[in-house]
Amino acid sequence: MFFSCRRIFIPHVSIQLIFSHIYVCCVNTILYVHHWILYHLATLYYAHNTLRSQLASITIPLHTYHSKLFIGGLSWDTTDEGLKNYFSQFGKVDACTIMRDPSGTSRGFAFLTFEDPSAVTPVLAREHTLDGKMIDPKRAIPREEHLRNTRYFVGGLAPHTTSESMKAFFSTYGSVVDATVMMDRESGRSKGFGFVTFDEGGNADQLVGKLGLLLDDKQVRAAALRIGRGIDAFSSDRGEGCAATESA
């Protein structure tokens, strides 16, 4: 019996060539990740600058606030045009903007500017009803001035407590700029908490952590909040009676 032996050819690949291919793949991967990170950082930077420019565009010079109004308590059905037409009876409206959330839904309040500051006084002298709902015009307060105010969170409110009864109660502790009971949009019922804003600070010792604060026969609690620390968006979600300030 004969066996034939054939030589099997195995291509010779150097270890150095294998490692060079691995090195090139790693470098390409690192470069790809690097460019991906730079791209997304550039996108975030652009979005940040765009947001800053948009916010800066709504910064209003201090003197224009003599003719600027905050309009709270708006109906969800009120439009910019309808609001402008209503207040045009008091004077020429220079600008009118209903504040909306990202989905386009009204937040229940707006800012309106008259061309003539003298139009503001007759507006504040009477009550107003628009689209079947009583609205609440107030002078817009410059951010610099409003930052000096002190706002308190008020929890444990009775279901029947209103913004008016809360304002009357806390007026015994100082001049109240605003009092707001937060309401559920769907049911129209109180959420059981609200915010009260004083014209001056120095009320913390009388309110924060104090036991025995009885409002509408129910014990409530107060906690201090500072304007400009992110609570404005939350407190103005309903829009009714929230502080008349426009943040830059």
C-alpha positions in Angstrom: 0.0 0.0 0.0 1.3 3.4 -1.0 0.6 6.7 0.8 1.1 9.9 -1.0 2.2 12.8 1.1 1.3 16.3 -0.1 2.7 19.5 1.4 -0.1 21.7 2.7 0.5 25.4 2.0 -0.3 27.8 4.8 0.1 31.4 3.9 2.5 33.2 6.1 1.1 36.3 7.8 3.4 38.2 10.0 2.4 39.0 13.6 3.5 42.6 12.8 0.9 42.9 10.0 -1.9 41.6 12.2 -1.1 44.1 14.9 -0.9 47.0 12.4 -4.4 46.2 11.2 -5.7 46.1 14.7 -4.0 49.4 15.4 -5.5 51.0 12.3 -9.0 49.8 13.3 -8.6 51.1 16.9 -7.5 54.5 15.6 -10.4 54.7 13.2 -12.8 53.8 15.9 -11.4 56.5 18.3 -11.5 59.1 15.6 -15.1 58.2 14.8 -16.1 58.5 18.5 -14.2 61.7 18.8 -16.0 63.3 15.8 -19.3 62.0 17.1 -18.7 63.7 20.5 -17.6 66.9 18.9 -20.7 66.9 16.6 -23.1 66.5 19.6 -21.2 69.0 21.7 -21.5 71.5 18.8 -25.2 70.8 18.6 -25.7 71.4 22.3 -23.7 74.6 22.1 -25.8 75.9 19.3 -29.0 75.0 21.0 -27.8 76.7 24.2 -26.8 79.9 22.4 -30.1 79.9 20.5 -32.1 79.6 23.8 -30.0 82.4 25.3 -30.6 84.7 22.4 -34.4 83.9 22.5 -34.5 84.7 26.2 -32.5 87.8 25.7 -34.9 89.0 23.0 -37.7 89.2 25.6 -35.7 91.3 28.0 -37.6 94.6 28.3 -36.0 97.9 29.2 -37.1 99.1 32.6 -38.9 102.2 31.3 -41.3 100.1 29.1 -42.8 98.5 32.2 -44.8 101.7 32.8 -46.9 100.6 29.8 -46.6 96.8 30.2 -49.3 94.5 31.8 -49.3 91.0 33.1 -52.7 89.4 32.3 -53.6 86.4 34.4 -56.5 84.0 34.6 -57.0 83.7 30.9 -59.4 81.2 29.4 -57.7 78.4 27.5 -59.7 79.5 24.5 -58.5 83.1 24.5 -56.3 84.0 21.5 -53.6 86.7 21.0 -55.9 88.5 18.6 -58.9 88.3 20.9 -56.9 89.6 23.8 -55.4 92.4 21.8 -58.8 93.4 20.4 -60.3 93.5 23.9 -57.6 95.8 25.4 -57.6 98.0 22.3 -60.6 99.8 23.7 -58.2 101.4 26.3 -55.5 102.4 23.9 -53.3 101.2 21.1 -51.7 97.9 21.9 -48.0 97.7 20.9 -47.5 94.0 21.7 -49.6 91.1 23.0 -48.3 87.6 23.7 -50.1 84.7 25.4 -47.5 82.5 27.0 -47.7 78.8 25.8 -46.1 75.5 26.6 -44.0 73.6 24.0 -47.1 71.9 22.7 -48.7 75.3 22.0 -51.3 75.1 24.8 -52.0 78.4 26.6 -50.5 78.7 30.1 -53.3 80.9 31.1 -51.5 84.2 31.2 -50.0 86.8 28.9 -48.0 90.0 28.6 -49.4 93.1 26.9 -47.8 96.4 26.2 -49.6 99.7 25.4 -48.1 102.3 23.2 -49.2 105.0 25.6 -48.4 104.3 29.3 -51.5 106.3 30.4 -53.7 103.5 29.1 -52.7 101.3 32.0 -54.5 103.2 34.7 -58.0 102.8 33.4 -57.4 99.1 32.8 -56.4 98.6 36.5 -59.4 100.7 37.7 -62.1 98.1 36.7 -62.8 94.4 36.5 -62.5 92.5 33.2 -64.2 89.5 31.7 -63.0 87.9 28.5 -64.3 84.7 26.8 -66.6 84.1 29.8 -63.8 84.2 32.4 -62.8 87.0 34.8 -59.2 88.0 34.0 -56.7 89.7 36.2 -54.5 92.5 34.7 -51.6 93.7 36.8 -48.6 96.0 36.2 -45.7 93.9 35.0 -42.9 94.1 37.5 -39.3 94.3 36.2 -37.2 91.2 37.1 -34.7 93.3 39.0 -37.4 94.6 41.3 -39.3 91.3 41.6 -36.1 89.5 42.8 -36.4 91.5 46.0 -39.7 89.9 46.8 -40.0 86.7 48.8 -42.3 83.9 47.8 -43.5 81.1 50.1 -44.8 77.7 49.3 -48.0 77.0 51.3 -49.0 73.4 51.7 -52.0 71.6 53.3 -54.7 73.9 51.9 -58.3 73.1 52.4 -60.2 72.1 49.3 -62.4 75.3 49.5 -59.5 77.7 50.1 -59.3 80.4 47.4 -56.5 82.7 46.3 -58.5 85.6 47.8 -58.9 83.9 51.3 -55.2 83.0 51.2 -54.2 86.5 50.4 -56.4 87.9 53.2 -54.9 85.5 55.7 -51.3 86.2 54.9 -51.9 90.0 54.7 -51.7 90.0 58.5 -48.0 89.1 58.1 -47.1 91.8 55.6 -48.0 93.4 52.2 -49.0 90.5 49.9 -48.0 91.0 46.2 -49.7 87.8 45.1 -51.5 84.7 46.4 -52.2 81.7 44.2 -53.9 78.4 44.9 -52.7 75.8 42.3 -55.7 74.2 40.5 -56.0 71.0 38.6 -56.6 71.8 34.9 -58.9 68.9 34.3 -61.1 68.8 37.4 -60.8 72.5 38.4 -60.2 71.4 42.0 -57.4 72.7 44.3 -54.2 70.7 44.3 -53.9 71.5 48.1 -51.0 73.9 47.8 -50.2 77.3 46.6 -47.8 80.3 46.7 -47.9 83.6 48.4 -45.5 86.5 47.6 -44.7 89.4 49.9 -43.5 92.8 48.8 -40.8 92.7 51.4 -38.7 90.0 52.9 -38.2 89.3 56.6 -41.4 87.1 57.1 -39.6 83.8 57.4 -39.4 83.8 61.2 -43.2 84.3 61.4 -44.1 81.7 58.8 -41.5 79.0 58.0 -42.0 76.0 60.2 -44.5 77.7 62.4 -47.2 75.5 63.9 -50.7 76.7 64.3 -51.2 78.5 61.0 -54.9 78.0 60.5 -56.3 79.0 57.2 -60.0 78.2 56.5 -60.1 76.0 59.6 -57.2 73.9 58.4 -53.6 73.9 59.5 -51.2 74.8 56.7 -47.4 75.0 56.5 -45.1 77.5 54.8 -41.7 77.1 53.3 -39.6 79.9 51.9 -38.7 80.0 48.2 -36.5 82.5 46.3 -37.6 83.9 43.0 -35.4 82.9 40.1 -34.5 79.4 41.3 -36.6 77.5 38.9 -39.9 77.7 40.8 -41.4 80.4 38.5 -42.2 78.0 35.7 -43.8 75.6 38.2 -45.8 78.3 40.0 -47.0 79.9 36.8 -48.2 76.6 35.2 -51.8 77.6 36.0 -51.3 81.2 35.2 -54.1 82.5 37.5 -52.8 85.1 39.9 -49.2 84.2 39.4 -46.6 86.9 40.0 -46.6 89.6 37.3 -43.0 89.2 36.2 -41.3 88.2 33.0 -38.0 86.5 33.5 -35.2 87.1 31.1 
